[in-house]
Amino acid sequence: MVVWPDETKMRSEGREALRRFRETAALAELEASGRTWRVVAWPWTSEPPLRVTFENEDYDALTFTSTESGNWLFVEEPRTTRVRSPAALACDARADVTETCQRSG
């Protein structure tokens, strides 16, 4: 399943690029994967290369790029996730530079 952004809030170039991507076999493969993919980045121009980035619930990311010839190529974006402890997140949220709190975990 693919979750698309609200196209009423996008520029026409973005809407057109997503329309073009919807016509590809790559979209069919994403939808058939059994995972939920969200569009997290899309083009702001109509000039190639056009890029559309998808992210799944595990934060895996795929970027599809349309070349001048109209072919869509994809790259699996390297991402590293780090699980943070509630204490470390709370320390960061306080943003107190004078406080020394444990930032591990």
DOTIKE-18396 format. One record per residue: residue in one letter; y, x, z of N, C-alpha, C, CB in turn. Coordinates in nm, 2 decimals, always signed. Glycine has a CB too. Layout:
rest=a&ny=Y&nx=X&nz=Z&cay=Y&cax=X&caz=Z&cy=Y&cx=X&cz=Z&cby=Y&cbx=X&cbz=Z $
...
***
This chain:
rest=m&ny=-0.12&nx=+0.08&nz=+0.00&cay=+0.00&cax=+0.00&caz=+0.00&cy=+0.12&cx=+0.09&cz=+0.00&cby=+0.00&cbx=-0.10&cbz=+0.12 $
rest=v&ny=+0.22&nx=+0.05&nz=-0.07&cay=+0.35&cax=+0.12&caz=-0.08&cy=+0.46&cx=+0.03&cz=-0.02&cby=+0.38&cbx=+0.17&cbz=-0.22 $
rest=v&ny=+0.54&nx=+0.09&nz=+0.07&cay=+0.65&cax=+0.02&caz=+0.12&cy=+0.78&cx=+0.07&cz=+0.05&cby=+0.66&cbx=+0.04&cbz=+0.28 $
rest=w&ny=+0.85&nx=-0.02&nz=-0.02&cay=+0.96&cax=+0.02&caz=-0.10&cy=+1.09&cx=+0.00&cz=-0.02&cby=+0.97&cbx=-0.06&cbz=-0.23 $
rest=p&ny=+1.19&nx=+0.08&nz=-0.05&cay=+1.32&cax=+0.05&caz=+0.02&cy=+1.39&cx=-0.07&cz=-0.03&cby=+1.41&cbx=+0.18&cbz=+0.00 $
rest=d&ny=+1.49&nx=-0.12&nz=+0.04&cay=+1.57&cax=-0.24&caz=-0.01&cy=+1.65&cx=-0.19&cz=-0.12&cby=+1.65&cbx=-0.29&cbz=+0.11 $
rest=e&ny=+1.61&nx=-0.24&nz=-0.24&cay=+1.68&cax=-0.19&caz=-0.36&cy=+1.82&cx=-0.25&cz=-0.38&cby=+1.60&cbx=-0.22&cbz=-0.48 $
rest=t&ny=+1.85&nx=-0.36&nz=-0.30&cay=+1.99&cax=-0.41&caz=-0.31&cy=+2.09&cx=-0.32&cz=-0.26&cby=+1.99&cbx=-0.55&cbz=-0.24 $
rest=k&ny=+2.04&nx=-0.22&nz=-0.18&cay=+2.14&cax=-0.13&caz=-0.11&cy=+2.14&cx=+0.01&cz=-0.18&cby=+2.10&cbx=-0.11&cbz=+0.03 $
rest=m&ny=+2.08&nx=+0.02&nz=-0.30&cay=+2.07&cax=+0.14&caz=-0.37&cy=+2.16&cx=+0.14&cz=-0.50&cby=+1.93&cbx=+0.18&cbz=-0.41 $
rest=r&ny=+2.18&nx=+0.26&nz=-0.54&cay=+2.26&cax=+0.28&caz=-0.67&cy=+2.16&cx=+0.24&cz=-0.78&cby=+2.31&cbx=+0.42&cbz=-0.68 $
rest=s&ny=+2.22&nx=+0.20&nz=-0.89&cay=+2.14&cax=+0.16&caz=-1.01&cy=+2.05&cx=+0.28&cz=-1.06&cby=+2.23&cbx=+0.12&cbz=-1.13 $
rest=e&ny=+2.09&nx=+0.40&nz=-1.04&cay=+2.01&cax=+0.51&caz=-1.08&cy=+1.88&cx=+0.52&cz=-1.00&cby=+2.08&cbx=+0.65&cbz=-1.07 $
rest=g&ny=+1.89&nx=+0.49&nz=-0.87&cay=+1.77&cax=+0.49&caz=-0.79&cy=+1.68&cx=+0.38&cz=-0.82&cby=+1.81&cbx=+0.48&cbz=-0.64 $
rest=r&ny=+1.73&nx=+0.26&nz=-0.84&cay=+1.65&cax=+0.15&caz=-0.88&cy=+1.58&cx=+0.17&cz=-1.01&cby=+1.74&cbx=+0.02&cbz=-0.90 $
rest=e&ny=+1.64&nx=+0.23&nz=-1.11&cay=+1.58&cax=+0.26&caz=-1.24&cy=+1.47&cx=+0.37&cz=-1.22&cby=+1.69&cbx=+0.31&cbz=-1.34 $
rest=a&ny=+1.49&nx=+0.47&nz=-1.14&cay=+1.39&cax=+0.57&caz=-1.12&cy=+1.27&cx=+0.51&cz=-1.05&cby=+1.45&cbx=+0.69&cbz=-1.04 $
rest=l&ny=+1.29&nx=+0.43&nz=-0.95&cay=+1.17&cax=+0.36&caz=-0.89&cy=+1.10&cx=+0.27&cz=-0.99&cby=+1.22&cbx=+0.28&cbz=-0.76 $
rest=r&ny=+1.17&nx=+0.20&nz=-1.07&cay=+1.11&cax=+0.12&caz=-1.17&cy=+1.02&cx=+0.20&cz=-1.26&cby=+1.22&cbx=+0.04&cbz=-1.26 $
rest=r&ny=+1.07&nx=+0.31&nz=-1.31&cay=+1.00&cax=+0.40&caz=-1.39&cy=+0.87&cx=+0.45&cz=-1.32&cby=+1.08&cbx=+0.52&cbz=-1.44 $
rest=f&ny=+0.89&nx=+0.49&nz=-1.19&cay=+0.77&cax=+0.54&caz=-1.12&cy=+0.66&cx=+0.43&cz=-1.10&cby=+0.81&cbx=+0.59&cbz=-0.98 $
rest=r&ny=+0.71&nx=+0.30&nz=-1.09&cay=+0.61&cax=+0.19&caz=-1.07&cy=+0.52&cx=+0.17&cz=-1.19&cby=+0.69&cbx=+0.06&cbz=-1.05 $
rest=e&ny=+0.56&nx=+0.23&nz=-1.31&cay=+0.48&cax=+0.22&caz=-1.43&cy=+0.38&cx=+0.33&cz=-1.44&cby=+0.57&cbx=+0.22&cbz=-1.55 $
rest=t&ny=+0.36&nx=+0.41&nz=-1.34&cay=+0.27&cax=+0.53&caz=-1.36&cy=+0.14&cx=+0.51&cz=-1.30&cby=+0.34&cbx=+0.65&cbz=-1.29 $
rest=a&ny=+0.04&nx=+0.59&nz=-1.34&cay=-0.09&cax=+0.59&caz=-1.28&cy=-0.09&cx=+0.64&cz=-1.14&cby=-0.19&cbx=+0.67&cbz=-1.37 $
rest=a&ny=+0.01&nx=+0.73&nz=-1.11&cay=+0.03&cax=+0.79&caz=-0.98&cy=+0.05&cx=+0.68&cz=-0.87&cby=+0.14&cbx=+0.89&cbz=-0.98 $
rest=l&ny=+0.13&nx=+0.58&nz=-0.91&cay=+0.15&cax=+0.47&caz=-0.81&cy=+0.02&cx=+0.40&cz=-0.79&cby=+0.25&cbx=+0.37&cbz=-0.87 $
rest=a&ny=-0.06&nx=+0.37&nz=-0.89&cay=-0.19&cax=+0.30&caz=-0.88&cy=-0.28&cx=+0.38&cz=-0.78&cby=-0.26&cbx=+0.28&cbz=-1.01 $
rest=e&ny=-0.28&nx=+0.51&nz=-0.79&cay=-0.36&cax=+0.60&caz=-0.70&cy=-0.31&cx=+0.59&cz=-0.56&cby=-0.36&cbx=+0.74&cbz=-0.75 $
rest=l&ny=-0.18&nx=+0.59&nz=-0.54&cay=-0.13&cax=+0.58&caz=-0.40&cy=-0.17&cx=+0.44&cz=-0.34&cby=+0.03&cbx=+0.59&cbz=-0.40 $
rest=e&ny=-0.16&nx=+0.34&nz=-0.42&cay=-0.19&cax=+0.20&caz=-0.37&cy=-0.34&cx=+0.19&cz=-0.34&cby=-0.15&cbx=+0.10&cbz=-0.47 $
rest=a&ny=-0.42&nx=+0.26&nz=-0.42&cay=-0.57&cax=+0.26&caz=-0.41&cy=-0.62&cx=+0.35&cz=-0.29&cby=-0.64&cbx=+0.29&cbz=-0.54 $
rest=s&ny=-0.53&nx=+0.43&nz=-0.24&cay=-0.58&cax=+0.53&caz=-0.14&cy=-0.62&cx=+0.46&cz=-0.01&cby=-0.47&cbx=+0.63&cbz=-0.11 $
rest=g&ny=-0.58&nx=+0.34&nz=+0.02&cay=-0.61&cax=+0.27&caz=+0.14&cy=-0.51&cx=+0.31&cz=+0.26&cby=-0.75&cbx=+0.31&cbz=+0.18 $
rest=r&ny=-0.41&nx=+0.39&nz=+0.23&cay=-0.31&cax=+0.43&caz=+0.33&cy=-0.18&cx=+0.36&cz=+0.30&cby=-0.29&cbx=+0.58&cbz=+0.33 $
rest=t&ny=-0.10&nx=+0.36&nz=+0.40&cay=+0.04&cax=+0.30&caz=+0.38&cy=+0.13&cx=+0.41&cz=+0.35&cby=+0.08&cbx=+0.21&cbz=+0.50 $
rest=w&ny=+0.20&nx=+0.41&nz=+0.24&cay=+0.30&cax=+0.51&caz=+0.20&cy=+0.44&cx=+0.44&cz=+0.19&cby=+0.26&cbx=+0.57&cbz=+0.06 $
rest=r&ny=+0.54&nx=+0.51&nz=+0.25&cay=+0.68&cax=+0.47&caz=+0.25&cy=+0.76&cx=+0.56&cz=+0.16&cby=+0.74&cbx=+0.46&cbz=+0.39 $
rest=v&ny=+0.85&nx=+0.50&nz=+0.08&cay=+0.94&cax=+0.58&caz=+0.00&cy=+1.04&cx=+0.63&cz=+0.10&cby=+1.00&cbx=+0.49&cbz=-0.12 $
rest=v&ny=+1.06&nx=+0.76&nz=+0.11&cay=+1.16&cax=+0.82&caz=+0.20&cy=+1.27&cx=+0.89&cz=+0.13&cby=+1.09&cbx=+0.91&cbz=+0.29 $
rest=a&ny=+1.26&nx=+0.91&nz=+0.00&cay=+1.36&cax=+0.98&caz=-0.08&cy=+1.35&cx=+0.94&cz=-0.22&cby=+1.36&cbx=+1.13&cbz=-0.06 $
rest=w&ny=+1.46&nx=+0.91&nz=-0.29&cay=+1.46&cax=+0.87&caz=-0.43&cy=+1.58&cx=+0.93&cz=-0.50&cby=+1.46&cbx=+0.72&cbz=-0.44 $
rest=p&ny=+1.58&nx=+0.93&nz=-0.63&cay=+1.69&cax=+0.99&caz=-0.71&cy=+1.83&cx=+0.92&cz=-0.69&cby=+1.66&cbx=+1.00&cbz=-0.85 $
rest=w&ny=+1.93&nx=+1.00&nz=-0.70&cay=+2.07&cax=+0.95&caz=-0.69&cy=+2.14&cx=+0.97&cz=-0.83&cby=+2.15&cbx=+1.01&cbz=-0.58 $
rest=t&ny=+2.06&nx=+1.01&nz=-0.92&cay=+2.11&cax=+1.04&caz=-1.06&cy=+2.01&cx=+1.00&cz=-1.16&cby=+2.15&cbx=+1.19&cbz=-1.08 $
rest=s&ny=+2.05&nx=+0.98&nz=-1.28&cay=+1.95&cax=+0.94&caz=-1.39&cy=+1.91&cx=+1.06&cz=-1.47&cby=+2.01&cbx=+0.84&cbz=-1.48 $
rest=e&ny=+1.96&nx=+1.18&nz=-1.43&cay=+1.92&cax=+1.30&caz=-1.50&cy=+1.79&cx=+1.36&cz=-1.45&cby=+2.04&cbx=+1.41&cbz=-1.50 $
rest=p&ny=+1.70&nx=+1.41&nz=-1.53&cay=+1.58&cax=+1.48&caz=-1.49&cy=+1.62&cx=+1.61&cz=-1.42&cby=+1.48&cbx=+1.49&cbz=-1.60 $
rest=p&ny=+1.54&nx=+1.66&nz=-1.33&cay=+1.42&cax=+1.60&caz=-1.28&cy=+1.45&cx=+1.49&cz=-1.18&cby=+1.33&cbx=+1.71&cbz=-1.22 $
rest=l&ny=+1.37&nx=+1.38&nz=-1.19&cay=+1.38&cax=+1.27&caz=-1.09&cy=+1.27&cx=+1.30&cz=-0.99&cby=+1.36&cbx=+1.13&cbz=-1.16 $
rest=r&ny=+1.31&nx=+1.28&nz=-0.86&cay=+1.21&cax=+1.30&caz=-0.75&cy=+1.20&cx=+1.18&cz=-0.66&cby=+1.25&cbx=+1.43&cbz=-0.67 $
rest=v&ny=+1.08&nx=+1.14&nz=-0.63&cay=+1.05&cax=+1.03&caz=-0.54&cy=+0.95&cx=+1.09&cz=-0.43&cby=+0.99&cbx=+0.91&cbz=-0.61 $
rest=t&ny=+0.99&nx=+1.08&nz=-0.30&cay=+0.90&cax=+1.13&caz=-0.20&cy=+0.85&cx=+1.01&cz=-0.12&cby=+0.98&cbx=+1.23&cbz=-0.11 $
rest=f&ny=+0.72&nx=+1.02&nz=-0.09&cay=+0.65&cax=+0.92&caz=-0.01&cy=+0.60&cx=+0.99&cz=+0.12&cby=+0.53&cbx=+0.86&cbz=-0.09 $
rest=e&ny=+0.59&nx=+0.91&nz=+0.23&cay=+0.53&cax=+0.96&caz=+0.35&cy=+0.44&cx=+0.86&cz=+0.41&cby=+0.65&cbx=+0.99&cbz=+0.46 $
rest=n&ny=+0.33&nx=+0.90&nz=+0.47&cay=+0.23&cax=+0.81&caz=+0.52&cy=+0.25&cx=+0.80&cz=+0.68&cby=+0.09&cbx=+0.84&cbz=+0.48 $
rest=e&ny=+0.16&nx=+0.73&nz=+0.74&cay=+0.17&cax=+0.71&caz=+0.89&cy=+0.14&cx=+0.84&cz=+0.96&cby=+0.08&cbx=+0.60&cbz=+0.93 $
rest=d&ny=+0.08&nx=+0.93&nz=+0.90&cay=+0.05&cax=+1.06&caz=+0.96&cy=+0.15&cx=+1.17&cz=+0.93&cby=-0.09&cbx=+1.11&cbz=+0.92 $
rest=y&ny=+0.26&nx=+1.12&nz=+0.86&cay=+0.37&cax=+1.21&caz=+0.82&cy=+0.33&cx=+1.30&cz=+0.71&cby=+0.43&cbx=+1.28&cbz=+0.93 $
rest=d&ny=+0.22&nx=+1.28&nz=+0.64&cay=+0.19&cax=+1.36&caz=+0.52&cy=+0.29&cx=+1.31&cz=+0.41&cby=+0.04&cbx=+1.33&cbz=+0.47 $
rest=a&ny=+0.34&nx=+1.41&nz=+0.33&cay=+0.44&cax=+1.37&caz=+0.23&cy=+0.39&cx=+1.42&cz=+0.09&cby=+0.57&cbx=+1.43&cbz=+0.27 $
rest=l&ny=+0.42&nx=+1.33&nz=+0.00&cay=+0.40&cax=+1.37&caz=-0.14&cy=+0.53&cx=+1.35&cz=-0.22&cby=+0.28&cbx=+1.28&cbz=-0.21 $
rest=t&ny=+0.56&nx=+1.45&nz=-0.30&cay=+0.68&cax=+1.43&caz=-0.38&cy=+0.64&cx=+1.43&cz=-0.53&cby=+0.78&cbx=+1.55&cbz=-0.36 $
rest=f&ny=+0.69&nx=+1.33&nz=-0.60&cay=+0.66&cax=+1.32&caz=-0.74&cy=+0.79&cx=+1.35&cz=-0.82&cby=+0.61&cbx=+1.18&cbz=-0.78 $
rest=t&ny=+0.78&nx=+1.44&nz=-0.92&cay=+0.89&cax=+1.48&caz=-1.00&cy=+0.87&cx=+1.45&cz=-1.14&cby=+0.92&cbx=+1.63&cbz=-0.98 $
rest=s&ny=+0.96&nx=+1.38&nz=-1.20&cay=+0.96&cax=+1.35&caz=-1.35&cy=+1.03&cx=+1.46&cz=-1.42&cby=+1.02&cbx=+1.21&cbz=-1.37 $
rest=t&ny=+0.96&nx=+1.51&nz=-1.52&cay=+1.01&cax=+1.61&caz=-1.60&cy=+1.10&cx=+1.55&cz=-1.72&cby=+0.90&cbx=+1.71&cbz=-1.66 $
rest=e&ny=+1.16&nx=+1.64&nz=-1.80&cay=+1.24&cax=+1.58&caz=-1.91&cy=+1.15&cx=+1.51&cz=-2.01&cby=+1.32&cbx=+1.70&cbz=-1.98 $
rest=s&ny=+1.03&nx=+1.55&nz=-2.02&cay=+0.94&cax=+1.49&caz=-2.11&cy=+0.88&cx=+1.35&cz=-2.06&cby=+0.82&cbx=+1.58&cbz=-2.15 $
rest=g&ny=+0.92&nx=+1.32&nz=-1.93&cay=+0.87&cax=+1.19&caz=-1.88&cy=+0.74&cx=+1.20&cz=-1.80&cby=+0.86&cbx=+1.09&cbz=-1.99 $
rest=n&ny=+0.68&nx=+1.32&nz=-1.79&cay=+0.56&cax=+1.33&caz=-1.71&cy=+0.60&cx=+1.34&cz=-1.56&cby=+0.48&cbx=+1.46&cbz=-1.75 $
rest=w&ny=+0.51&nx=+1.28&nz=-1.48&cay=+0.53&cax=+1.28&caz=-1.33&cy=+0.43&cx=+1.38&cz=-1.28&cby=+0.52&cbx=+1.14&cbz=-1.27 $
rest=l&ny=+0.48&nx=+1.48&nz=-1.21&cay=+0.40&cax=+1.58&caz=-1.14&cy=+0.41&cx=+1.56&cz=-0.99&cby=+0.44&cbx=+1.73&cbz=-1.18 $
rest=f&ny=+0.31&nx=+1.60&nz=-0.91&cay=+0.33&cax=+1.58&caz=-0.77&cy=+0.30&cx=+1.71&cz=-0.69&cby=+0.24&cbx=+1.47&cbz=-0.72 $
rest=v&ny=+0.36&nx=+1.72&nz=-0.58&cay=+0.34&cax=+1.83&caz=-0.49&cy=+0.32&cx=+1.77&cz=-0.35&cby=+0.47&cbx=+1.93&cbz=-0.49 $
rest=e&ny=+0.22&nx=+1.82&nz=-0.28&cay=+0.20&cax=+1.78&caz=-0.14&cy=+0.29&cx=+1.87&cz=-0.06&cby=+0.05&cbx=+1.80&cbz=-0.10 $
rest=e&ny=+0.39&nx=+1.80&nz=+0.01&cay=+0.49&cax=+1.87&caz=+0.09&cy=+0.43&cx=+1.92&cz=+0.22&cby=+0.61&cbx=+1.78&cbz=+0.12 $
rest=p&ny=+0.44&nx=+2.05&nz=+0.24&cay=+0.39&cax=+2.11&caz=+0.37&cy=+0.47&cx=+2.05&cz=+0.49&cby=+0.39&cbx=+2.26&cbz=+0.37 $
rest=r&ny=+0.41&nx=+2.00&nz=+0.58&cay=+0.47&cax=+1.95&caz=+0.70&cy=+0.39&cx=+1.99&cz=+0.83&cby=+0.49&cbx=+1.79&cbz=+0.70 $
rest=t&ny=+0.46&nx=+2.02&nz=+0.93&cay=+0.39&cax=+2.05&caz=+1.05&cy=+0.44&cx=+1.95&cz=+1.16&cby=+0.41&cbx=+2.20&cbz=+1.10 $
rest=t&ny=+0.35&nx=+1.88&nz=+1.23&cay=+0.40&cax=+1.80&caz=+1.33&cy=+0.36&cx=+1.86&cz=+1.47&cby=+0.33&cbx=+1.66&cbz=+1.32 $
rest=r&ny=+0.44&nx=+1.83&nz=+1.57&cay=+0.42&cax=+1.89&caz=+1.70&cy=+0.43&cx=+1.78&cz=+1.80&cby=+0.52&cbx=+2.01&cbz=+1.73 $
rest=v&ny=+0.33&nx=+1.75&nz=+1.87&cay=+0.33&cax=+1.65&caz=+1.98&cy=+0.42&cx=+1.70&cz=+2.09&cby=+0.19&cbx=+1.61&cbz=+2.02 $
rest=r&ny=+0.51&nx=+1.63&nz=+2.13&cay=+0.60&cax=+1.66&caz=+2.24&cy=+0.57&cx=+1.58&cz=+2.37&cby=+0.75&cbx=+1.65&cbz=+2.21 $
rest=s&ny=+0.58&nx=+1.64&nz=+2.48&cay=+0.56&cax=+1.57&caz=+2.61&cy=+0.68&cx=+1.48&cz=+2.63&cby=+0.53&cbx=+1.67&cbz=+2.73 $
rest=p&ny=+0.66&nx=+1.37&nz=+2.71&cay=+0.77&cax=+1.29&caz=+2.75&cy=+0.88&cx=+1.36&cz=+2.82&cby=+0.72&cbx=+1.17&cbz=+2.83 $
rest=a&ny=+0.84&nx=+1.46&nz=+2.91&cay=+0.94&cax=+1.54&caz=+2.98&cy=+1.02&cx=+1.62&cz=+2.89&cby=+0.87&cbx=+1.63&cbz=+3.08 $
rest=a&ny=+0.96&nx=+1.68&nz=+2.79&cay=+1.04&cax=+1.77&caz=+2.69&cy=+1.13&cx=+1.68&cz=+2.61&cby=+0.94&cbx=+1.84&cbz=+2.60 $
rest=l&ny=+1.08&nx=+1.56&nz=+2.57&cay=+1.17&cax=+1.47&caz=+2.49&cy=+1.29&cx=+1.43&cz=+2.58&cby=+1.09&cbx=+1.35&cbz=+2.44 $
rest=a&ny=+1.26&nx=+1.40&nz=+2.70&cay=+1.37&cax=+1.35&caz=+2.79&cy=+1.47&cx=+1.46&cz=+2.81&cby=+1.32&cbx=+1.31&cbz=+2.93 $
rest=c&ny=+1.43&nx=+1.59&nz=+2.83&cay=+1.51&cax=+1.70&caz=+2.84&cy=+1.60&cx=+1.71&cz=+2.72&cby=+1.43&cbx=+1.83&cbz=+2.87 $
rest=d&ny=+1.54&nx=+1.71&nz=+2.60&cay=+1.62&cax=+1.72&caz=+2.48&cy=+1.72&cx=+1.60&cz=+2.47&cby=+1.53&cbx=+1.72&cbz=+2.36 $
rest=a&ny=+1.68&nx=+1.48&nz=+2.51&cay=+1.77&cax=+1.37&caz=+2.50&cy=+1.89&cx=+1.38&cz=+2.59&cby=+1.69&cbx=+1.24&cbz=+2.53 $
rest=r&ny=+1.88&nx=+1.45&nz=+2.70&cay=+1.99&cax=+1.47&caz=+2.79&cy=+2.09&cx=+1.56&cz=+2.73&cby=+1.94&cbx=+1.52&cbz=+2.93 $
rest=a&ny=+2.05&nx=+1.65&nz=+2.65&cay=+2.13&cax=+1.75&caz=+2.58&cy=+2.23&cx=+1.82&cz=+2.67&cby=+2.21&cbx=+1.68&cbz=+2.47 $
rest=d&ny=+2.18&nx=+1.86&nz=+2.79&cay=+2.26&cax=+1.93&caz=+2.89&cy=+2.23&cx=+2.08&cz=+2.87&cby=+2.23&cbx=+1.88&cbz=+3.03 $
rest=v&ny=+2.33&nx=+2.15&nz=+2.81&cay=+2.31&cax=+2.29&caz=+2.78&cy=+2.30&cx=+2.38&cz=+2.90&cby=+2.42&cbx=+2.34&cbz=+2.69 $
rest=t&ny=+2.35&nx=+2.32&nz=+3.02&cay=+2.35&cax=+2.40&caz=+3.14&cy=+2.21&cx=+2.39&cz=+3.21&cby=+2.46&cbx=+2.36&cbz=+3.23 $
rest=e&ny=+2.14&nx=+2.29&nz=+3.17&cay=+2.01&cax=+2.26&caz=+3.24&cy=+1.90&cx=+2.35&cz=+3.17&cby=+1.97&cbx=+2.11&cbz=+3.23 $
rest=t&ny=+1.82&nx=+2.40&nz=+3.26&cay=+1.70&cax=+2.47&caz=+3.20&cy=+1.58&cx=+2.39&cz=+3.23&cby=+1.69&cbx=+2.62&cbz=+3.27 $
rest=c&ny=+1.53&nx=+2.34&nz=+3.13&cay=+1.41&cax=+2.26&caz=+3.15&cy=+1.30&cx=+2.32&cz=+3.06&cby=+1.43&cbx=+2.11&cbz=+3.11 $
rest=q&ny=+1.18&nx=+2.29&nz=+3.09&cay=+1.07&cax=+2.35&caz=+3.01&cy=+1.07&cx=+2.28&cz=+2.88&cby=+0.94&cbx=+2.33&cbz=+3.09 $
rest=r&ny=+1.08&nx=+2.35&nz=+2.77&cay=+1.08&cax=+2.30&caz=+2.64&cy=+0.94&cx=+2.30&cz=+2.57&cby=+1.19&cbx=+2.37&cbz=+2.55 $
rest=s&ny=+0.84&nx=+2.34&nz=+2.64&cay=+0.71&cax=+2.35&caz=+2.58&cy=+0.65&cx=+2.21&cz=+2.58&cby=+0.62&cbx=+2.45&cbz=+2.65 $
rest=g&ny=+0.55&nx=+2.19&nz=+2.48&cay=+0.48&cax=+2.07&caz=+2.48&cy=+0.55&cx=+1.97&cz=+2.42&cby=+0.43&cbx=+2.03&cbz=+2.61 $
***
